[in-house]
């Protein structure tokens, strides 16, 4: 049971549940970027820096 009246405790409980579940997953892989996306990374960085 997760207490609704104690936010710090609720967050800790939810985080620990998520951590336990995620540790059980063995085949997590980072998403791969397409070649098109890789070729535009420097352009995207410049756009972000200009904001």
Secondary structure, DSSP 8 states (H G I E B T S, - for coil): ---SS-HHHHHHHHHHHHHHHHHH----------HHHHHTHHHHHHHHHT-
